[in-house]
Amino acid sequence: MSTFHLLVGSGVSIVQTLKLTGASSGNVIIHDMYTRIAESVARGEKMSASFVNIDPERKLFSLDILQMIESAEKTSTIAQVSGKISEQYRREVDAALANLVKYIEPIALLLA
């Protein structure tokens, strides 16, 4: 989402932003998802609906993220909202890593 935020904030079209975001992910599955979302948006579907159609199990995009994208589409604030989504993902990753370190650290001390 940070790549998406940077591109859309600099004036790149949504379809091109989606394609570039997928390509820059370094992950074949995510690249494929973003390509399919870009194709869907190019056909005229809403971006939020495309995210839901491509990721119905919400493995990558949680309900709150999808709701934020939907409201950003309605208010034409996708650049600002994508920055907030990026920050939310960053906080979630930081918290998950902190928890992981909390559990790995004692094991590492025992093995050292």
C-alpha positions as a Markdown table, in Angstrom:
| # | Residue | x | y | z |
|---|---|---|---|---|
| 1 | Met | 0.0 | 0.0 | 0.0 |
| 2 | Ser | 2.9 | 2.4 | 0.5 |
| 3 | Thr | 3.9 | 1.9 | -3.2 |
| 4 | Phe | 0.3 | 2.5 | -4.2 |
| 5 | His | 0.2 | 5.7 | -2.0 |
| 6 | Leu | 3.4 | 7.1 | -3.5 |
| 7 | Leu | 2.3 | 6.4 | -7.1 |
| 8 | Val | -1.3 | 7.6 | -6.8 |
| 9 | Gly | -0.1 | 10.7 | -4.8 |
| 10 | Ser | 2.3 | 11.6 | -7.7 |
| 11 | Gly | -0.5 | 11.6 | -10.3 |
| 12 | Val | -0.1 | 8.2 | -11.8 |
| 13 | Ser | -3.5 | 6.8 | -13.1 |
| 14 | Ile | -5.2 | 4.3 | -10.8 |
| 15 | Val | -4.9 | 1.4 | -13.4 |
| 16 | Gln | -1.2 | 2.0 | -13.9 |
| 17 | Thr | -0.7 | 2.4 | -10.2 |
| 18 | Leu | -2.3 | -0.9 | -9.5 |
| 19 | Lys | -0.2 | -2.6 | -12.2 |
| 20 | Leu | 3.1 | -1.1 | -10.9 |
| 21 | Thr | 2.2 | -1.9 | -7.3 |
| 22 | Gly | 1.7 | -5.5 | -8.2 |
| 23 | Ala | 4.9 | -5.6 | -10.2 |
| 24 | Ser | 7.0 | -4.1 | -7.5 |
| 25 | Ser | 5.7 | -6.5 | -4.8 |
| 26 | Gly | 8.2 | -9.2 | -5.8 |
| 27 | Asn | 5.5 | -11.8 | -5.1 |
| 28 | Val | 3.8 | -13.7 | -8.0 |
| 29 | Ile | 0.5 | -14.1 | -6.2 |
| 30 | Ile | 0.2 | -10.5 | -5.2 |
| 31 | His | 1.4 | -9.4 | -8.7 |
| 32 | Asp | -1.4 | -11.5 | -10.2 |
| 33 | Met | -4.0 | -10.1 | -7.8 |
| 34 | Tyr | -3.1 | -6.5 | -8.5 |
| 35 | Thr | -3.1 | -7.2 | -12.3 |
| 36 | Arg | -6.5 | -8.7 | -12.1 |
| 37 | Ile | -7.7 | -5.7 | -10.0 |
| 38 | Ala | -6.2 | -3.3 | -12.5 |
| 39 | Glu | -8.0 | -5.1 | -15.4 |
| 40 | Ser | -11.3 | -5.0 | -13.5 |
| 41 | Val | -10.9 | -1.2 | -12.8 |
| 42 | Ala | -10.0 | -0.6 | -16.5 |
| 43 | Arg | -13.3 | -2.3 | -17.4 |
| 44 | Gly | -15.1 | 0.3 | -15.2 |
| 45 | Glu | -15.7 | -1.5 | -11.9 |
| 46 | Lys | -15.0 | 0.3 | -8.7 |
| 47 | Met | -11.7 | -0.4 | -7.1 |
| 48 | Ser | -13.3 | -1.5 | -3.8 |
| 49 | Ala | -15.5 | -4.0 | -5.6 |
| 50 | Ser | -12.5 | -5.3 | -7.5 |
| 51 | Phe | -10.6 | -5.9 | -4.3 |
| 52 | Val | -13.5 | -7.8 | -2.8 |
| 53 | Asn | -14.0 | -9.9 | -6.0 |
| 54 | Ile | -10.3 | -10.8 | -6.2 |
| 55 | Asp | -9.8 | -11.5 | -2.5 |
| 56 | Pro | -13.2 | -12.7 | -1.2 |
| 57 | Glu | -11.7 | -14.6 | 1.8 |
| 58 | Arg | -10.0 | -11.3 | 2.8 |
| 59 | Lys | -6.6 | -12.8 | 3.1 |
| 60 | Leu | -4.7 | -9.7 | 2.1 |
| 61 | Phe | -7.3 | -6.9 | 2.5 |
| 62 | Ser | -9.3 | -6.9 | 5.7 |
| 63 | Leu | -12.8 | -5.5 | 6.0 |
| 64 | Asp | -11.7 | -2.2 | 7.5 |
| 65 | Ile | -9.2 | -1.6 | 4.7 |
| 66 | Leu | -11.9 | -2.4 | 2.1 |
| 67 | Gln | -14.3 | 0.1 | 3.8 |
| 68 | Met | -11.6 | 2.8 | 3.8 |
| 69 | Ile | -11.0 | 2.2 | 0.1 |
| 70 | Glu | -14.7 | 2.4 | -0.6 |
| 71 | Ser | -15.2 | 5.6 | 1.3 |
| 72 | Ala | -12.1 | 7.1 | -0.4 |
| 73 | Glu | -13.6 | 6.3 | -3.8 |
| 74 | Lys | -16.8 | 8.1 | -2.8 |
| 75 | Thr | -15.0 | 11.2 | -1.6 |
| 76 | Ser | -12.1 | 11.3 | -4.2 |
| 77 | Thr | -9.5 | 11.1 | -1.4 |
| 78 | Ile | -7.8 | 7.8 | -2.5 |
| 79 | Ala | -4.3 | 9.4 | -2.2 |
| 80 | Gln | -4.8 | 10.4 | 1.4 |
| 81 | Val | -6.6 | 7.3 | 2.5 |
| 82 | Ser | -4.0 | 5.0 | 0.9 |
| 83 | Gly | -1.4 | 6.7 | 3.1 |
| 84 | Lys | -3.4 | 6.0 | 6.2 |
| 85 | Ile | -3.9 | 2.4 | 5.1 |
| 86 | Ser | -0.2 | 2.1 | 4.5 |
| 87 | Glu | 0.5 | 3.4 | 8.1 |
| 88 | Gln | -2.1 | 1.0 | 9.5 |
| 89 | Tyr | -0.4 | -2.0 | 7.8 |
| 90 | Arg | 3.0 | -0.8 | 9.0 |
| 91 | Arg | 1.8 | -0.6 | 12.6 |
| 92 | Glu | 0.3 | -4.1 | 12.3 |
| 93 | Val | 3.5 | -5.5 | 10.9 |
| 94 | Asp | 5.6 | -3.8 | 13.6 |
| 95 | Ala | 3.3 | -5.2 | 16.3 |
| 96 | Ala | 3.5 | -8.7 | 14.9 |
| 97 | Leu | 7.3 | -8.5 | 14.7 |
| 98 | Ala | 7.5 | -7.3 | 18.2 |
| 99 | Asn | 5.4 | -10.3 | 19.4 |
| 100 | Leu | 7.5 | -12.7 | 17.4 |
| 101 | Val | 10.7 | -11.3 | 18.9 |
| 102 | Lys | 9.2 | -11.6 | 22.3 |
| 103 | Tyr | 8.8 | -15.3 | 21.8 |
| 104 | Ile | 12.0 | -16.0 | 19.9 |
| 105 | Glu | 14.3 | -14.1 | 22.2 |
| 106 | Pro | 14.2 | -16.6 | 25.2 |
| 107 | Ile | 14.7 | -19.5 | 22.9 |
| 108 | Ala | 17.7 | -17.8 | 21.3 |
| 109 | Leu | 19.2 | -17.1 | 24.7 |
| 110 | Leu | 18.8 | -20.8 | 25.7 |
| 111 | Leu | 20.5 | -22.0 | 22.5 |
| 112 | Ala | 23.4 | -19.5 | 22.7 |
